[in-house]
Amino acid sequence: MNHIVLRRLAPYRRNHPASITVLQSHDQYSGTMSVYVIIARILPFGYPEERVPTADLRIHDNQLAQTTKVDGVSIRNDVLYTNSSGEEDAGIRKRSEKGLQKLHAALQRMLLPDEAVFYLARARSPLSILEQLTAAWWTRALAANAIVITNKRILFLPIKGDGSWRESVRAAHWGDLKEVKVKGLLVKNMTFLFHGDTSVTYTNFSRADAKKIAAIAAVLIPAAAGELTSAAGLIQLCPDCRHALTQGQYSCPGCGLIFKNEKSMVARSILLPGGGYFYTGHPLIAIIPAIVEGFLVLEVLALLVVGLASTKGMHNVFPALFVLALFWAVETGVTILHCRRYVRDFIPEKRDPSRAPQGLAITGG
């Protein structure tokens, strides 16, 4: 009988691997085996009214819950402006107030009903080794993120150099999180482990931010236990309507918002000096590749003129052209590598001026 039960549960376990726990118990006297199935409640991603955690959940023993609104955004003063021990800190307050101003548009669009901001931090999204080796001084621009901790979710918001939002957002519900691990000495890396057997590591947290987020997670993860979403992990959301997005599909199925795509990025990277960076909205980063690639084009033209002017000179032109072509290929490949990351963050195309973000709690997944 037990094997029949397990076989019938198999399809459900594949679709919701984090939702089922199967416990087997062997009776040493009767020799029978019992199977107990524990099924956690599965909620659609982006569900508007989770039961827990509530916005007034107490985080620090020495602080009472204090929820206020700043320009229409709900915040928890007792958490946002304090350190990991719940002690008020003027430096944290100043930084957080500045962060709220920079991210105001994002928070107005992305926060769910009864969702309050608990904490703001800065970090970098995970980079591959190749991206780190080729990014040089613009690594910070390539991966800069604001991390917004709320009572319901963690929002990962790519940001510009001035701290403003790039209109891209990834989110994870506390109910989907299994554990938050902190590693590192001076600079901390945080790994978010999900019930869906996936994980993601964000890097370059300050020590203070890492300790604070760990303290919040220690309260919110148990409070959200059993509140699984169908995503069971990190998911990309539309910045206009909060609908779940699918990698490789550069339009929102909820509101029709169009995003920049990889094909256009690759074409511009190949055909225009610095074109990939200009396309993804990074003109300052584009300057150096544009100068280098422009110089290569001029070198090629000069070599062709010399080769055509002399038959003997043509024999020396081909090796030089090969070296320049190889250098151009490497430079273009690096541009495509970096810009692919930007495009996969779902950068909206320029909107019709008459179009306004919907700000509706449309769910996906």
C-alpha positions in Angstrom: 0.0 0.0 0.0 2.8 2.4 0.9 4.5 2.2 -2.5 1.1 3.0 -4.2 0.8 6.1 -2.1 4.3 7.2 -2.9 3.8 6.5 -6.6 0.6 8.6 -6.7 2.3 11.5 -5.0 5.3 11.5 -7.5 3.7 13.9 -10.0 2.7 16.3 -7.3 6.2 16.2 -5.7 7.8 17.0 -9.1 5.6 20.1 -9.5 5.9 21.2 -5.9 9.1 19.7 -4.5 9.1 21.9 -1.5 5.5 21.3 -0.5 5.6 17.6 0.5 7.5 15.8 3.2 7.1 12.0 3.3 7.9 10.4 6.7 8.2 6.6 7.0 7.9 4.9 10.3 8.8 1.2 10.9 7.1 -0.8 13.7 9.7 -3.2 15.0 7.0 -5.4 16.7 4.5 -5.8 13.9 7.0 -5.4 11.1 4.7 -2.9 9.3 5.8 0.4 7.6 3.6 3.5 8.0 3.8 6.5 5.6 2.9 10.0 6.8 2.5 12.8 4.2 2.8 16.4 5.2 1.6 18.9 2.6 2.4 22.5 3.1 0.0 25.1 1.9 0.8 26.3 -1.7 0.0 29.9 -2.6 0.1 31.6 -6.0 3.2 33.8 -6.4 2.4 37.5 -5.6 -0.6 36.5 -3.5 -2.1 39.8 -2.2 -3.0 38.8 1.4 -0.6 36.5 3.1 -1.5 35.5 6.6 2.0 36.0 7.9 4.3 37.8 8.5 2.3 40.9 9.4 3.6 44.4 9.1 3.6 44.8 12.9 5.6 41.6 13.7 8.1 42.4 16.4 11.8 42.0 15.3 13.8 43.3 18.2 13.0 42.5 21.9 14.0 46.0 22.9 11.8 47.8 20.3 8.1 48.0 20.0 6.7 47.8 16.4 6.4 51.3 15.0 4.8 51.6 11.5 4.6 54.9 9.7 4.2 56.2 6.2 6.8 58.2 4.3 5.4 59.7 1.0 2.8 56.9 0.9 5.3 54.1 1.6 4.9 52.1 4.8 8.1 51.7 6.9 9.0 50.1 10.2 10.9 52.8 12.1 12.0 50.4 14.8 13.7 48.2 12.3 14.7 50.5 9.4 16.6 53.0 11.6 18.3 50.6 14.0 21.3 48.2 14.0 21.2 44.5 14.4 20.7 44.8 18.2 17.7 47.1 17.8 19.6 50.2 18.8 18.9 53.5 17.0 21.7 54.7 14.8 21.9 58.2 13.3 24.1 57.0 10.4 21.7 54.2 9.5 18.8 56.7 9.6 20.5 59.1 7.3 21.4 56.5 4.8 18.0 54.9 4.9 16.1 58.1 4.4 18.3 58.8 1.3 17.7 55.3 0.0 13.9 55.8 0.5 14.1 58.9 -1.7 16.1 57.2 -4.4 13.8 54.1 -4.5 10.5 55.9 -4.0 9.2 55.2 -7.5 10.1 51.5 -7.2 8.5 51.1 -3.8 5.3 52.8 -4.8 5.0 50.4 -7.8 6.2 47.2 -6.3 5.0 47.0 -2.7 1.9 44.8 -2.0 -1.0 45.8 0.2 -0.1 45.7 3.9 3.6 45.5 3.0 6.1 47.6 4.9 9.8 48.3 4.4 11.9 46.9 7.2 15.4 47.5 5.9 17.5 48.8 3.0 21.0 47.6 2.0 23.4 47.7 -0.9 25.0 44.7 -2.5 26.1 43.2 -5.8 24.3 40.6 -7.8 26.3 37.4 -8.5 28.9 37.6 -11.3 30.5 34.8 -13.1 34.3 34.5 -12.9 34.6 35.6 -16.5 32.4 38.6 -15.8 34.6 39.6 -12.8 37.8 39.3 -14.8 36.5 41.4 -17.7 34.5 44.0 -15.9 37.5 45.8 -14.4 36.6 49.1 -12.7 32.9 49.0 -13.8 32.1 45.8 -11.8 30.1 48.0 -9.4 28.0 49.4 -12.2 27.5 46.0 -13.7 26.1 44.4 -10.6 25.0 47.2 -8.2 21.7 46.3 -6.3 19.5 47.7 -3.6 18.2 45.0 -1.3 14.8 45.9 0.2 13.6 43.8 3.1 9.9 43.9 3.8 7.6 41.8 6.1 6.5 39.8 3.1 9.4 39.6 0.6 13.0 40.5 -0.2 13.2 42.7 -3.3 16.4 42.9 -5.4 16.5 46.1 -7.3 19.3 46.8 -9.8 20.4 50.5 -9.4 22.4 53.1 -11.2 25.5 54.8 -9.9 23.4 57.5 -8.1 21.3 54.9 -6.4 18.2 55.3 -8.5 16.2 52.4 -9.8 16.8 50.7 -13.2 13.2 49.5 -13.4 14.1 45.9 -12.9 13.1 43.8 -9.9 13.5 40.3 -8.6 11.6 39.1 -5.6 11.5 36.2 -3.1 8.8 35.6 -0.5 9.8 34.8 3.0 7.7 31.6 2.8 9.9 30.3 0.0 13.1 30.9 1.9 14.7 28.0 3.9 17.8 29.7 5.2 20.0 32.8 4.8 23.7 32.1 5.1 26.4 34.8 5.7 30.0 34.3 4.8 33.1 36.4 4.5 35.4 38.5 6.8 35.5 42.2 6.0 32.9 42.1 3.2 30.0 39.7 3.5 28.3 37.5 1.0 24.8 36.3 1.6 23.4 33.0 0.2 19.6 32.7 0.0 18.5 29.1 0.1 15.0 28.3 -1.1 12.6 25.4 -0.5 12.6 24.7 -4.3 16.2 23.4 -3.9 17.7 26.6 -5.5 19.9 29.3 -4.1 21.4 32.6 -5.1 24.4 34.5 -3.6 24.6 38.3 -3.5 28.0 39.8 -2.6 29.6 42.8 -1.0 27.3 43.4 1.9 28.7 45.5 4.7 29.2 43.7 8.0 26.5 45.8 9.6 23.9 45.1 6.9 24.7 41.4 6.8 24.1 41.2 10.6 20.9 43.2 10.4 19.4 41.1 7.6 20.4 37.9 9.4 18.6 39.1 12.5 15.5 40.0 10.5 15.6 36.6 8.7 15.8 34.8 12.0 12.3 36.2 12.8 10.6 36.3 9.4 11.6 32.9 8.1 9.9 31.0 11.0 7.0 33.4 10.9 6.4 32.6 7.2 6.8 28.8 7.5 4.4 27.0 5.3 3.5 30.0 3.3 5.0 28.7 0.1 4.3 30.3 -3.3 4.2 28.4 -6.6 7.6 29.9 -7.5 9.4 28.4 -4.5 12.4 30.7 -5.2 13.6 33.9 -6.7 11.4 35.3 -9.6 11.6 38.3 -12.0 8.7 40.7 -11.9 7.3 43.2 -14.4 8.1 46.7 -13.0 4.7 48.0 -14.2 2.2 45.3 -13.1 4.2 42.9 -10.9 3.4 39.9 -13.2 6.0 37.1 -13.2 8.3 37.2 -16.2 9.9 34.4 -18.1 13.6 34.4 -19.1 14.0 34.8 -22.8 10.5 36.3 -23.3 11.0 40.0 -23.5 7.4 41.1 -23.1 5.1 41.1 -20.1 2.2 38.6 -20.4 0.3 40.8 -17.9 0.4 44.3 -19.3 2.3 43.9 -22.6 5.4 46.0 -21.5 8.2 45.5 -24.0 11.8 44.9 -22.7 15.1 45.2 -24.5 16.1 41.9 -26.1 19.3 39.9 -26.7 19.1 39.8 -30.5 19.0 43.6 -30.8 21.8 43.9 -28.2 24.1 41.5 -30.1 23.5 43.2 -33.4 24.3 46.6 -32.0 27.4 45.3 -30.2 28.7 43.9 -33.5 27.8 46.7 -35.8 28.3 49.9 -33.7 31.3 50.8 -31.5 30.1 50.5 -27.9 26.6 49.8 -29.3 25.7 47.2 -26.7 26.3 49.5 -23.8 24.5 52.4 -25.4 21.5 50.0 -26.0 21.4 48.9 -22.4 21.6 52.5 -21.1 25.2 52.7 -19.9 26.7 55.5 -22.0 29.6 56.2 -19.6 30.7 52.6 -19.7 30.3 52.6 -23.5 32.8 55.4 -24.0 36.0 53.3 -23.7 34.8 50.3 -25.8 33.5 52.9 -28.4 37.0 54.6 -28.6 38.8 51.2 -28.8 36.5 49.8 -31.5 36.5 53.1 -33.4 40.4 53.0 -33.4 40.3 49.4 -34.7 38.1 50.4 -37.6 40.4 53.3 -38.5 43.4 50.9 -38.3 41.6 48.5 -40.6 40.8 51.2 -43.1 44.4 52.5 -43.0 45.8 49.0 -43.7 43.5 48.5 -46.6 44.6 51.8 -48.2 48.2 50.8 -47.8 47.6 47.4 -49.2 45.7 48.6 -52.2 48.4 51.2 -53.0 51.1 48.6 -53.2 51.0 45.0 -54.3 54.0 44.1 -52.1 52.4 45.8 -49.2 49.3 43.6 -49.4 51.3 40.6 -48.2 52.0 42.4 -44.9 48.4 43.6 -44.5 46.7 40.2 -44.0 48.6 39.3 -40.8 47.9 42.7 -39.4 44.2 42.5 -40.3 44.0 39.1 -38.6 45.4 40.5 -35.4 43.1 43.4 -35.5 40.1 41.2 -36.2 41.0 38.9 -33.3 41.3 41.9 -31.0 37.9 43.2 -32.2 36.3 39.8 -31.7 37.5 39.7 -28.1 36.4 43.3 -27.4 33.0 42.6 -28.9 32.6 39.3 -27.1 33.3 41.0 -23.7 30.7 43.7 -24.6 28.1 41.0 -25.4 28.9 39.1 -22.2 28.3 42.2 -20.0 25.3 43.5 -21.9 23.6 40.1 -21.9 23.5 40.4 -18.1 21.8 43.8 -18.3 19.3 42.5 -20.9 18.4 39.5 -18.7 17.6 41.9 -15.9 14.6 42.9 -18.1 15.2 46.6 -19.0 12.0 48.2 -20.4 12.1 49.8 -23.8 11.2 53.5 -24.0 7.5 53.7 -23.1 4.8 55.5 -24.9 4.4 58.8 -23.0 0.7 58.1 -22.6 1.4 54.8 -20.9 1.6 54.8 -17.1 2.6 52.0 -14.8 -0.5 50.1 -13.8 0.5 49.5 -10.2 -2.0 46.6 -10.0 -1.3 43.4 -8.0 -1.5 41.1 -11.0 0.0 37.9 -10.2 1.9 35.3 -12.2 3.3 31.8 -11.8 
